[in-house]
Amino acid sequence: MTTKPAKIVAILTALPGKAGELQALLSSMAPSCRSEPGNLRWDIWQDRGNPERFVLDELYVDEAAVEAHRDTPHFKDYAARIGSLAERTAHVVTPVNLA
């Protein structure tokens, strides 16, 4: 049995006046998220057309790594704070076999 990588794409649009605080929160998480054993990628992108919109691009070795990520103190802190900073849409996706 092979495991499939799991990708998370989260779109975060800052609430009025909260863009700086949102960016600071996301930036502070990067070192912890990137050092998780199952993490392959954790990047923050900012929308060129709307600088108050950020996109999180995360890649994990498998779904178990995503669950481990959600159980970390830094994710729990993020989850507790994000609602007061941004509107959030997140998608957890797996690759489609194109062969």
C-alpha positions as CSV (number, residue, x, y, z in Angstrom):
1,M,0.0,0.0,0.0
2,T,1.4,3.4,-1.0
3,T,0.5,6.6,0.7
4,K,-0.4,9.7,-1.3
5,P,0.9,13.2,-0.4
6,A,-1.6,15.6,0.9
7,K,-1.7,19.3,-0.1
8,I,-3.4,22.1,1.6
9,V,-4.3,25.3,-0.2
10,A,-5.7,27.9,2.1
11,I,-7.0,31.3,0.9
12,L,-7.0,33.9,3.6
13,T,-8.4,37.4,3.1
14,A,-7.6,39.8,5.9
15,L,-10.5,41.5,7.7
16,P,-10.4,45.3,7.4
17,G,-7.3,46.7,9.1
18,K,-5.9,43.2,9.9
19,A,-3.5,42.5,6.9
20,G,-0.4,43.3,8.9
21,E,-1.4,41.2,11.8
22,L,-2.4,38.3,9.5
23,Q,0.9,38.4,7.7
24,A,2.8,38.5,11.0
25,L,0.9,35.5,12.3
26,L,1.6,33.5,9.1
27,S,5.2,34.5,8.9
28,S,5.7,33.5,12.6
29,M,4.4,30.0,11.8
30,A,6.7,29.2,8.9
31,P,9.7,27.9,10.8
32,S,7.6,25.6,13.0
33,C,5.5,24.3,10.1
34,R,8.5,23.7,7.9
35,S,10.3,21.7,10.6
36,E,7.5,19.2,11.1
37,P,8.6,15.7,10.2
38,G,5.9,15.2,7.6
39,N,6.1,18.6,6.0
40,L,7.5,18.9,2.4
41,R,6.6,22.5,1.7
42,W,5.0,25.4,3.5
43,D,4.9,28.7,1.7
44,I,3.0,32.0,1.9
45,W,1.9,33.8,-1.2
46,Q,0.4,37.3,-1.4
47,D,-2.1,38.2,-4.1
48,R,-0.7,40.9,-6.4
49,G,-4.1,42.2,-7.2
50,N,-5.3,42.2,-3.6
51,P,-2.4,42.5,-1.1
52,E,-4.8,41.7,1.8
53,R,-5.3,38.2,0.4
54,F,-2.7,35.5,1.2
55,V,-2.5,31.9,-0.1
56,L,-0.9,29.2,2.0
57,D,0.7,26.4,0.0
58,E,1.4,23.4,2.1
59,L,2.5,19.9,1.2
60,Y,2.7,16.9,3.5
61,V,3.9,13.3,2.9
62,D,0.5,11.9,3.7
63,E,-2.8,12.5,5.5
64,A,-1.3,11.4,8.8
65,A,1.2,14.2,8.6
66,V,-1.7,16.7,8.1
67,E,-3.3,15.3,11.2
68,A,0.0,15.6,13.1
69,H,0.3,19.3,11.9
70,R,-3.2,20.0,13.2
71,D,-2.2,18.7,16.6
72,T,0.8,21.1,17.0
73,P,0.7,24.1,19.4
74,H,1.4,26.5,16.5
75,F,-1.5,25.3,14.5
76,K,-3.8,25.3,17.5
77,D,-2.7,28.9,18.2
78,Y,-3.4,29.8,14.5
79,A,-6.8,28.1,14.6
80,A,-7.8,30.1,17.7
81,R,-6.7,33.4,16.2
82,I,-7.5,33.2,12.5
83,G,-11.2,33.9,12.8
84,S,-10.5,37.4,14.2
85,L,-8.0,38.2,11.4
86,A,-9.3,36.8,8.1
87,E,-12.0,35.0,6.1
88,R,-10.5,31.6,5.4
89,T,-11.2,28.9,2.8
90,A,-9.0,25.8,2.9
91,H,-8.9,22.8,0.7
92,V,-7.1,19.5,1.4
93,V,-6.3,17.7,-1.8
94,T,-4.5,14.6,-3.1
95,P,-2.9,14.2,-6.5
96,V,-4.8,12.9,-9.4
97,N,-3.2,10.0,-11.3
98,L,-2.7,11.1,-14.8
99,A,-1.2,7.9,-16.1
